[in-house]
Amino acid sequence: MAVLERGGNAFDAAVAAGFVLQVVEPHYNGPGGDLSIVLHSAVTGETTAICGQGPVPAAATLDRFLALGLGQVPGSGLLPATVPGAFGGWMRLLAEFGTMRLADVLSYAIGYAERGFPLLAETANAIGTLAPLFLTEWTGSASTYLSGERAPTAGSRFRNPALARTYRRIVEIAEAASPSRESQIEAAHEAFYQGFVAEAIDTFVARTEAIDATGRRHRGFLTGQDLADWQPQVEPAAGIDYRGHSVHKPGPWSQGPVFLQQLALLKGFDVTGMGLGSAEYIHTVVECAKLAFADREAWYGDPLQSDVPLQTLLGDDYNHARRELVNKEASEALRPGSPDGREPWMPTPGPPDLQPDAEDWIGQLGNGLPTILPRTAARGDTCTVTVTDRAGNTVAATPSGGWLKSSPAIAELGFPLGTRGQTMWLVDGHPNSVAPGRRPRTTLSPTVVLREGRSYVSFGTPGGDRQDQWTLLFLLGVLDFGLDSQSATETLAFHSDAIPASFTPRESYPRRLTVEGDCPPEVVAELQRRNHEVQLVAEKSLGKVCATGLRPDNGFVFASASPRGRQAYAVSR
């Protein structure tokens, strides 16, 4: 909001917020992580996606992973590190669509990193749980997150001076390069991907054997040359029409199109007539989700290296046939389709390479999400930012990865690398198989919806694989049931757990349907009668949908945030 009130547009504000999140929510994201952006420009009228998902290193071949005796890419350590895409993605958004200078948008993050902020309880819990690992193994993380040998407490003033120095040095390099705003942003990109940041990453990975979930120490594959060879992709967003609205998502390098596939399937049902929260509604939505996510597993991957039949997967004819698979009882099998007559293939996860009966932190590293266990399965963890300005520009972004649990922090930079490579298969021939230069299929999936060609509502949520189930419920609430945006964030949430997880240990539960505990008992009973294995979790515990948009009747800007979780905010002025 400070950026908007200083004259910045929605894109400037999103960049500033994104860098602040790297500082204040290091348990969920960082500069070494990833980023997915969808935006609509009121100036050009175009809706665009920016891919801040970096690729697998050039040296990370399938044979080299298999030679290590692995069944899965570990969810922690240096082996799953890909090129950090978050910084480049934010820079591309600022350069092409923003108006403010780099120093101005980075000033907020630098301020919090230098002067400190009240540490979130969940960050403090993560650091405290992992402190023995940091002290004995990941010593760069100890210098970044601990005070001496002590973990910080919730609410204490927390600083990251090393990260502040990294940001400041990037700004200094940029300002010394040119007085031009655009040239400064380009120089900042070069400082990160070809300059001192890339050099520090290259040296660290080459010299470090880091312990990971296998209980063994491994070197990573990432090099400075991998960073130098990468640029964020800017491309038209994938889209579909639904109930008179244009819905836009990132491409199949993400799971984003699975949201569109669910809408394509639901077009053929009288969703409104079922009644919001009814057993028929929940059953139909979940069964459509299973069909769409089965196609994700079979067909999605980096379209620069794989032939992803996206047009067919989103087409009316294909989804009409798929819709016929939804019946009155829950399916126990994931059933990918055969677009254009092609034979689907869903790889079977290999056994996770976990060290049993070891230190508690080894067990924590075995789960590839930032979650600290034991903890309720209801929570989802990532970040989301969405901004709409009065001119009609709108952007939704989902930054993630590079969290403090992912791998040892590089002490001189103040952040760790990411682990997105864990989402890839150690098999040959699948669109999401490990391959040099291939982008892992990310779960990061923001959404932009237009009405009559203008910004209507943009939204996202934390939650890994579940993002496109929880946000779907929000949009159905708005478009099918006529709810206002805030009310739509507060409706009953649920999701299927039949979907194979993208993160280690890649578990799935074919009949499990997770529903918030305020679901009426008669609805639960009917779902059970339909062969769903219903798991009730705490009320208001699934997802944290945040949304912004423009009201079509009066042009007012609005913002909405789910009551779930502690860090969801909505501000409008």
N, C-alpha and C positions, 0 to 999 in steps of 0.2 A: 504494500500500500504506500509505503514511503517513496518507492520508485515512481509509482503512478502519480503521486502528488507533486513530485519534482518534474513532471512533464514527460516521463518515460511512457512507452507503450506497453502492451501486454507482454511482448516478447522480452523487453528489457527487464520487466518485473519478474518474469519466470526465471531468467538467467540469474538474477540476484538471489532469488529464493533458492534456486538449485544449489548454488555455492554455499549458502548458509546451511542448508541441510547436510552438506558434507562435513561441516564443522559440528553442528549441534546434535546430529543423529548418526554418529560414527558406527553404531551397532547395526545400522541398516544400509548405509551407503558411504561412498568415499570417492576421491579423485581417481582411484585405481579401478573403479567399477564401470558400469554400463548405463546407457540412457536410450529411451525411446520417446520420440516426440511426434505429435500430430498437431497441426496448426491450420488456421484459416486466416488469410490476409484480406482485410477489407479493401485494401488498395488494388490488389490484383484479382480478387475474387476466387483465388485458387486455394485448394486444400492440399496440404503437403505433409509428407512424413520425413523425419530426419532420423537416420539410423546411427545412433551412437553405440552400436554393438561392435566391438573390435573382433577381429578374426583370430583363429588359432595360429600360433607361431609357425614359421616356415619349417622348422625342424621337428614339429610335433606330428610325426607320421604315425599311422596305425601300427606299423611294425615296431616302432620304438616303444609305444605303450605296451604292446603285447609282450615284448622282450622283458618287460619288468614283471611279467606274471600277473597282470591285473585283469579282473573281470569287469570293473567299472573304472571310469576316471574318478579319482578321489575327489570328495567335495571340499577338501581343505588342502593347504600347503601350496607349493609352487607348480606342481604338475598341471593343474587345471587353469593356470593363468593365461588369459588372452590379452590382446592389445587393449589397454584402458581406453574406452570410448567416450566416457562421460565428459571429459574436458573438451574434446573435439566437437562433440555434439552441441554442448552449450555455446562454444565459440561460433559454430556455424549458424546457430539460431540468432546470436547477437549480430553477426556480420551481415547476414542477408535480410533480416527482418527487424532488427532492433534499431535504435536511434542514439543510444547513449554510449559513452566511452567506457573502455574496459575498466579503468581505474574507478569509475563511479559505481559500476555494478558489483565490482569485487570488494568495495570498501566495507560493506556490511559483514561479509564473511571474515575479512581480515580483522575487523574490530572484535568480533566474537572470539576468534582464535587467539588474538593477543590479550584482550582484557578479560575474557572469560564469560561464562554463562552458567546458570544453574543446571547441574547435571541431572538428566532424567533418571528415574528409578530403574528403568529397564537397562539403560547404559551402565549404570553402576553395578547392577546385578551381573551383567555379562562380564564386565571387567573383573569383578570379584571372583566369579566362578573360574575364569581363565587365568587368574593371577599366577597360580603355580606353573602353568605352561609358559607364561611370559617370563617368569623369573629364571626358569631352568632351560628353556629352549628358544622361545621367540623373544630374544633380548631387545630387539628393536621395538617390539610392542611394549615391553616393560618401560623403556625410556619415554615412550609416547603416551602411555595411558596410566602408569603408576606414579605415585609420589614416593620416591625411594623404593621401598619394598611394600608399600601399602596401597591398597585399592582406594579410590575416592569414594565418598559416600553420596547418596542421593541428595540433591539440592545444594551440594557444595559448589564453589566456584571452580570451574574446570577450564583449563587453557590448553591450547596446542600450539606452542610457540614455533615448533618446527614447520608446521603447516602454514602458519602465518608468514614465516620467512619465505616459504616456497611461493605463496601467492604474491608477496611483495616483490620478490625477485622477478617473477614473470611480468608484473606491471612495470617495473623499472626497465627491463629489457624492451618491452613494448614501447614505452614512451621515448626511449633513446633511439629507437629505430626510425621513427617518423612522427610528424605532427598529425598525420592523417588518421582518423578513427579506424578506417578499414585496414590500413597498413599496420596499425598497432595490434589489431586483433589477429592478423596474419602472423605477426612477429611473436605474439603470445603462443599461437599454435606451434610455431617452430621451436620456441623455447621448451615446450613440453615434449614434442615428438621428435625433435632433432637436436635439442640443446641439452641443458644441464639436467632436466628431469629424466630424459631418455638415457643419458649417460649414467646417472645414478641407478636407474632400474637395471640397465645392462650389467653394470658392475656387481650389483647386489645379487642378481639371479645367477651370474656366472660363478660367484664365490660362495654361494650359500647352499647347503644341504639342509632342508627344513623338514622337521618331523611332521607327519600328517596323520590322517585317520587310520592308515595301515599300521601305524606304530613304527614305521621305518622312515629314514631320512632320504629325501629325493631332491635332486636339482631340477629346476624348471627348464623350459625350452625357450622362453621369451628372450628376445634380444633387442638392442637399440635399433637395429635395422628393421625389425618387425614394426616398431613404432614409426620409423621414418617412412616406411612404405604405405602407411594407411592414411586414408582421408574419410571423413564421414560422408555417407551417401544421402543425397536429397532427392526425393522422388515423389511422384503423385501418390497420394494416399489411396489404399484400397477402399472400396465403397460399395454400398448397397442401398436401395430405396426401401423404406419400411414405413407404412402408414403415413405416406405423404412427406417423409423426412429423409434426408440424405445422411447416412451414417458412415463415418470414416474411421479407418484403423490403419496401423502400420502393416506392412506386407508380411509374407510368409516366412521371412527371416525371424519374425516374432510369432507368438501364438495368436496375434490380433485377429486374423481372418476367422478364427473359430467363433468369435462373437458374431460376425456377419453370417456365418453358416447357421448358427442357432436362430437368428432372425429369419433367414430364408426358410428354415423348417417351420418356424412358428407362424409364418404368414398364412399357412393353410389351416390354422386352428382358430376357433373363436375364443381367443384368450380372455377377452373381457367377459364373455358369457360364463366362463368357468367360475369366476369370482376370485378376487385377490386372496391368496392364502388358502384356498380350498385344496382338498386332496387331489382333485382332478388337475388343478392348475400346477401344483408342485410336481405331481407325477409326470405330466406332459412336458414341462420345462426340463426336468431332469433327464427324461428319456431322450429328448432332443439334444441335450448337452452331451450325452454319451455318444450319440452318433457323430456329432461335430468333432468331439475330441478324439474319437477313433480315427477320423480323417486327419486330424493334426498329427497323430502318432505315425500314420502311414505315409503322409505326403508332404508335410511341411519341412522346409529346410532353406538354406541360403539359395535364393533364386539365381544368383550369379554363378553357382556351381551345380545346380540341380534343376531339372525340368519339373516345376511345381504346377499342376494343372488348375490354377486358381480360378480362372474364368469358368471352367466347368463345375468346380466345387461350389461356386456361388450361384450357379445357374438355376433357373426355375425347373427345367426338366429333371435335372439330377436330384434336386431336393424334393420334387414331387414323388419320385420313386423312393427316396430315402424315408420320406414321411410315412410311407405305408408300413415301415418296420415298427412304428410306435403302436403298441397294443395296450391292453388293460393291465398287464402285469409287467413288473420290472424285468428288464433283460439282465442276465448274468454274464453276458459276453460283450466285449467291445467288437463292433462290427464295422470296420472300415469299408467304404464303397469302392467301386471300380470305375473311376472317371475315365471317359473315353475308352472304355474297355480294358484298361490297364489293371494288372493284378496287384492288389495291395500287399504290403509287407510291414508288419509291426515287429521289430526285434524284441527278443526276450531278454530282460536284464540279466547280466551275469551276477554271480554272487558278490555282495559287497566285500571289499577287502578291509575288514575291521579287526582291530586288535582286541580280543576278549579279555575280561578280567584285569584290566589295566587301570591307570589313573582315571579319575572322573573326567578330566579334560579330553582324554582320548575318545570317550563316549560322546562328548559334546561335538568333537570334530567329525564323528561319523555321520552326523546329520548335516547335509550340505546347505541348509537354510541358516539364517542368523539366529534362529531360535535357541534359547538356552533351556535345556531339559532338566528335570521334568517340568512341563508347562502344559496348559490346556491346548488341545489340538485345534481349538477354535480360532486362535489368533493367526493372522497373516502378517508377514513382515517384508516391507519394502518402503518406499516413499512415493508420494504423488504430489504434483503441483499443477494447478490449473488457474489460469488468469484470463479474464475478459475485460476489455476496456470499452469506453463509451463510443469509440469510433467503429466498433464491431470486430476488432481483431480478437482472436481467441486462440489459446494454446493449452494443450494438456500434455503433461510430461510425466514419465515414470522413471526416476533414477534409482539405481540399486547396485548391489555388488560392491566389492572392495570394502566390505564391512570388517570390523575389528576381529571377528572370529574366522575370517577367511584364510589369512596367511600372515606371516610375520611382517610387522610394519617396517618400512625402510626408514630408519631413525632420522636421517638427514632430511627426508622429505615430509615426514609426519603422517604417512598413510601406508596401508598395505595394498597389495595387488588383489585382483578379483579371482573368482573361481568359476566363471561361466562355462568353461570347458567341460565341467562335470555333467552338463546336460546332453552331451554327445555320446553316440554309441561307439563301442569298440568292436565294430563289425564293418565289413566292406560292402559298399553298394547302396546304403540307405541315404536319403537326402540329408539326414542329420548325423551321418557318420563322421568320426574324426578325420580331418584331412587338412593339410597345410593351406593356410589362407582362407579357410572356410569360416564363415560366421556361425557360431552356435545358435540354434533356435532359442531365442530368449522368451521368457514368460512376460516381459514388460509390455503393457498393452493399454495405452491411453486411448480415449475416444473423443471425437468431435462430431456433433450433429448439427446439420443446417436445416433451416426451414425457409423455403422459397429463396434459396441461395444465400441466405444471411445466417450469421451465427445464431444458434438457438441454445444449445447447452453442450458444455465440454466437461469431461469427468474422468476420474480414475480412482483406483484403490490400491493399497498394498495387498499382498496375498499370494504371490507366486502363481501356481497353476490355477488357483481359484479366482483370480482377478476377473476373468471373463464370465464367470458364473454370477459373482456378486454384483458386478456392474450391470449385467443383463437385467437383474431384478429391479435395479434402479430405473433403467430406461423403460422397462415394461410398465412400471408404476406411473411414469410420466406420460407415455404415449398411449398405452392401452387402458389405463384406469384414471387418467386425467388428474393425477396428483400433482401438487406443486413440488418443486424440486426438494425442498427440505423434508416434506412428508415422505417423499420417495426414498430418502436415505434412511428412514426410520421403520420401514416395513419389515415384516418377518424375513429373515435371511436363511438360506439353505444352500447346500451344494452336494454333488455326487463325489464320492471318494473312489469310484470305479476307475477313474482316470489314472494311468501310470504317472507317478510323480516325475517331474523333470530333474529333481534334485536327489542326491544320494540319501538313503539307500534305495530310492526308486520304488517305493511300496505302492500297492493298490489294493482296494477292497471291493470286489465286484458288486456286491449288493448294498454296500453301506450308503446311507443317505443321512447326512448330518444336518440337523435342524435346530434352530434356537429354541430354548426351553419354554417360550411363551406360545408355542404352537398348540392349538386346542387339542385335548385328549382324543376327541372323536376323529380329528384329522390324522393324528398319529396312528390310531387304530386302523383307519382305512388304508393308510400307506403300508402298514404292516400286512394287511390282508392282500395287498397288491404285490407282495413278495419283496418289499423294501426292508432292509435291516436298518431300522431307524436308530440313530445315535443322537440323543438330546444333549446339547451343550448349554452353557449359560446364556441367559437372555442378553440381547444386544452385544454379542461377542464376535460376530462374523463380519469381517471387512471393516473398512473405514472410507466409505465413498465420499469424495469431495467433488463439488461441481460449481461451475460458474456459467453465466450465460446472459443473454439479453431477452427481456420480456417482449414478445412480439406486439403486444397491444399498446405499450407506451414507451418502449425503448430503454427502460430502466435496466441497469446492470444489477444482477443478483448473484449471491453466493450461498452455498449450502454445504454443511458438513455433517457427517454421521455422528451420532452421539456415542458411537463405539470407540473405545480406546481413549488415550489421554492427549494425543497430539494431532487432533483433527480440528482445524479452525476454519471459519468462514468470515470474511470481512468484506463489506461493500459500502461504498460511499458515493 
